[in-house]
Amino acid sequence: MLDPSVPVNESQLVGRTHELAAVSRALERVAGGQAAFVELAGEPGIGKTRLLGELAADAEQRGCLVLGGRATEFERDAPYGLWADALDPYLERLDPVRLRRLEGTGLDALAVALPAFAAARGGPVPPAERYVVHRAIRGLLEQLAAARPLVLCLDDLHWADPASLEALGALARRPPEGAVLLAVAYREGQAPDALVAALGEAARVARSVRLAPAPLNRAEAAVLCGGDVSPELYELSGGNPFYLQQLARARPGGDVTTQLADVPDAVAAALAGELNALPVEARRVLEAAAVAGEPFEPDLVAEVAGLGEDSTLAALDALLERALIRSTPVPRRFVFRHPVIRHAVYAAAPGAWRLRAHARAAAALEQRGAGPVERAYHVEHAARRGDRAAVDLLAEAAERVFGQAPASAAQYLESALRLLPDDADETARRIELLRTRAYALFGAGRLDAADAVLAETLELVPRDAWEQRTLLICSQAATDAWSGRPLSAALRRLRASLAEEPEGRSLGGFGVRMSLAGLSLYDLRLDAVPDLATDGLAQIRGTGNPLREQAALAMIALAHAAAGRAHEARRPLSQAIALLADRDDREMTSHSQGFCDAGFALSLLGRYEEALEQLRRAVAIDRRTGHGYFLPVLLATQLQPLIQLGRLTEAIAVGEEALEAAWTSGSPALPLGAHGDLALARQLSGDTDGALRDAREGVRLASQARLWRARAGWTLGLVEAESEPGAGIATILDAAGGPELPEVLPAERPRVWAALADAELQRGGVAAAEQAAARLAAAPLGLAPAQALAARSRAAVLLALGRADEAAATAGRGAAGRSAPLEAARARAIEGVALAMTGDREAGVAALKDAAGAFDGFEARRLRDHAIRELRRLGVRTWKRGPTVPRHAEGLDALSPREREVAALVQAGRRNAEIARELFLSLKTVESHTRNIYAKLGVSSRVELATRLGEHDRVS
C-alpha cells in the first residue's frame, strides 16, 4: 500500500557525495584554464538532470558562464538542434557588434548550425562540411570562454539528432583549448556507439570523468521523501529518486493508461493517477504540448489543442501549479517536469486525436513561415499513405539537410517512401527516393544499410534499363570500396554489367569502366587500368563532356605514374591538367576524383608544388559547394608532397584535418591514407609515440584492398624501424610481400627500399642494405624522387663500406636535387659525414650545418638531432637544441616560405579565416603556422608580430 501523504523533498540533493566531489574537481580544473569533460550515465530518473543542475549552480557561484541544452524524444531530426537549444538563447541576447566579433570562429559554418548566426549573417547560408562546422563550434566555445570559464550542460543525449552527436564526438576527440567544461548526460545503453567510443577515448586519456549515479539506499530515500519510506514503496521504486518522488505524490484511484518502457508499472500507475486528476482543458493542453514539442510556446499549443489563448494560459497556470511543467529562462517557453511525463502524456493521448493534432501543428507552423525541416516531424506523423504533398515536403526536407545531416535526410526519405502510393505509376519516383536515401546513408557512414537500399533499388529497375542499372552497380562498387570489404564481389558485378552493355557509346559504359579502373588500381592490378581508362575515354570523347574526359586522362596518367612509367604518364597528365585549367570552378561540382587522380600522379612523379595546386583547388571547390565526402582523400593526398617539400608542420595540420573530415564518414577506408602519411610526418618531426599511434591505427583500419592493406603495413614497419630495426624490417617485408615488394606500387617502392636500407644499416646489416640499395638503383622508374632516394641510399651504403670518397660524390648528386628539399637535405647530411671521413673536416662541418639548418626549418627534429650528433663527433660544441639551431637561421630567416606568406598577411591585418581563404589552407593549418611564427620570432600577439615585421621592413 503506497502512502501518498509522505512529503517529497525536492529541494535537497541526496546521496550524491561522490558525484558532487568529482564535479567540483572538474570545475577546479576548468578554473585553472584547462578543458574538462563530465559524462553522466544511468537509467531514467536516477538523477542525471539534477546533478547537471547542481553542477550549473556551483559553476555560476564560481563566476562561470553557464549554458545548457536538452535533446527531446520526438524531435530527433532537426540538425544541430541540441546545440541550438544550448547556445542560441545566449547568442540571441548578444548585441550585433559582439556577435560579429565571433566571426573568427567561422561565421558561415556556425550559421549552418545556429539560427542566431544565420540571422546575423543575413541571406542564404552557404554549405559547409560537417567537420568544418564541428571546428567552428569548438572555436566558438573557446571564444566564449576567453573572458571567463564556460560550462556547457547537455542533457538527454540519447535523444539528440545525429548531427549534434557528431559534433559532440568531435569535441570529445579534440576538446576545446582553454577553460571549457562540457557536462553531458544520457541513458545508459542508449547512446550511439560512435559517441560512446569517443567519450571512452576521452576518459582513457584522462580528459573525461564518467559518473554513473547509483540507486539511493533506504536511509537516503527516507531523507529524500522527508520521513520513513515503507519497504513496499522502496522496493517498487528500486531506489530511483524520480520514481520515489512520483510514487510518493501518487493519487489513489489512477488507472494505468499506458505502458512506459523502462518504467515500473507502479510508477506508470502513479503518473496515470496524476494525469487523470487534471481538469479536462488542462489535460488537453498538456497533450497538445507533448505533440508540439519541447520547449513549447502557448500560442502554438493553443492551436494544436484547438483552444483559445485565455483558456490555454489558464490551463498552463494549472499545470505549473501541479509542477507537471516548468518555465525556462526564455520568456513564453515551457518544458515538462521530466521526459518520462511527456512520454506518458503523448502515449496516453487518443491515437486519432494525435493524428489530427500533428496535422494542426504542421498547418500552424506553415502559417508561421516554417520551412520543410521544421514541419517534417509533424507531417511524418499526420500524413496518410498516398499523400503526395507530404512526400514532396519530406523529400525537400531531406534535400535541405542532406549535406549537414545525411542521417536525418535518410530518415525523412524513409518516411516519404512509406507514404508514397504503391502504384506502378510511382515506380520511377520510388526509385529516385530510394537512390537518394542510399546516398544519404552512404554520407552518414551507414555503408551496409546503403548497400542494402541500392540492392532494393536494383530490384525495381527493369533489366533492359542498362544505363540506370549501371549507375546503381557503380554506386554499390563505391560502397564496397569505402566499407573495406573485399573488392572481388564489386569487380565481378562490374564485369558482369559490362558484358551486358548495349552497342554504342554511353555514360553508363564510361562509368563502369572508370569504376573498374579505380578498383583495379586499389587491387594492384595495374596492367588493366590504362586499357580500361582508355576505353572509358573512347566512350566519352566527342560527347561534349570535358570533365569526364579529364577524369579518364587523369586515371590513365595515374596508372602509368603508379607503375613507374613516367614517360607514358606525362602526355595524358598534361592533357588532364589543361582541361582542368580551362574550366571555371563553378563547373567542377563533384569532380573531386579527377583532381585527386591528377594530384596523386603529379606527386608520384615528384612534381609536388603542382600536385598541391591541383589538390587545394579541389578542396576549395568542395568547401564552397558542400560536396565534400571526398575531402579526406584530397587532404590526405597532400601529405606526401608536403613532407617531401619539408613542410612538416603543415603536413601534420593537414593530416589532422583529414582525420577530422574522415571521422564523420563512418568509412574505415577514408582515414587510411591520412593515418599512414601523418605517421611519417610525426616521426620526422620527432613525435615517435604519435607516429606509432597513427601507424597502428592505420593497420587496424586497413581494408581488404591490396594497395591499402599493404600500405598500412609497410608504413607501420617504417615507423617501427626507427627504434627496433629488426622488427620494422620484418613488418615491412611481411606487408610488402618480400624483398622485391610486389604488394607495393612500383612508384612507391623506392621509399620502401630506402627505408629497408636505412634499417639494415642501423642494425649492422651492410650486405642486406647494399641489396636493397641495388634494387632501388636498378628500378627502371625515371622518377626524380626515386633518383634522389637512390643516391642517398647508395651513399649511405658506400659510407658503411668505408668508401668515403665515392659516398661523398654520390650524396652530393642527391643533395643537388631541388624537387624534394627534404631528401636533398638528407643527402647533404650524408655528404657531410663522408667529407669529414675523407679528411676534409671543414667541408664536412659546413655540409652538416647546412643539413641541420634545413632540417630545423622543416621542423624535422629527428633528422636535425642526428645531424647535430654528427657535428658533435667532429668537435662542434656550439650547437644547442631548440627551434632555431643554426646561427644563420635566426629571426625572420627562420621562417619557412609558407610562414612568411602567413606573417605578411597578418601584418596586412588579415584574420586567420581570411588568410585561410586567400592561401587555400584550412583554418587549423593557419593557426599552426601562426603559433610557429610566434615561437620563432619570440612574440605573443598579432600586434607584436606586425611591429616586428614593420621594423624589419624599415631596416631593409
ABEGO torsion letter per residue (X at the ends): XBBAABBBBAABBBGAAAAAAAAAAAAAAAAAGBBBBBBBBEBBGAGAAAAAAAAAAAAAAAGBBBBBBBBBAABAABBGAAAAAAAAAAAAABBAAAAAAAAAAGAAAAAAABAAAAAAAEEBBBBBBAAAAAAAAAAAAAAAAAABBBBBBBBGAAABBAAAAAAAAAAAABBBBEBBBBBBBBBBGABBAAAAAAAAAAAAAGABBBBBBBBBBAAAAAAAAGEBBBAAAAAAAGGBAAAAAAAAABBBGBBBABBBBGBBAAAAAAAAAAAAABBAAAAAAAAAAAAAEOBBBAAAAAAAAGBBAAAAAAAAAAAAAAGABBBBABBGBBBBABAAAAAAAAAABBAAAAAAAAAAAAAAAAAAGBBAAAAAAAAAAABBBGBAAAAAAAAAAAAAAAAABAAAAAAAAAAAAAABBBBAAAAAAAAAAAAAAAAAAAAAGBAAAAAAAAAAAAAABBAABAAAAAAAAAAAAAAAAAAGBBAAAAAAAAAAAAAABBBEBBAAAAAAAAAAAAAAAAAGBAAAAAAAAAAAAAAABGAGBAAAAAAAAAAAAAAAAAAGBAAAAAAAAAAAAAAAAABBAAAABGAAAAAAAAAAAAAAAGBAAAAAAAAAAAAAAAAAAGBAAAAAAAAAAAAAAAAAAGBAAAAAAAAAAAAAAAAAAGBAAAAAAAAAAAAAAAAAAGBAAAAAAAAAAAAAABBABAAAAAAAAAAAAAAAAAABAAAAAAAAAAAAGEAAGAABBAAAAAAAAAAAAAAAAAAGBAAAAAAAAAAAAABBAGBAAAAAAAAAAAAAAAAAAGBAAAAAAAAAAAAABAABAAAAAAAAAAAAAAAAAAGBAAAAAAAAAAAAAAAAAAGBAAAAAAAAAAAAAAGBAABBBEABABAAABEAAABBAAAAAAAAAAAAGBBAAAAAAAAGBBAAAAAAAAAAAAAAAGBABAAAAAAAAAAAAAAX
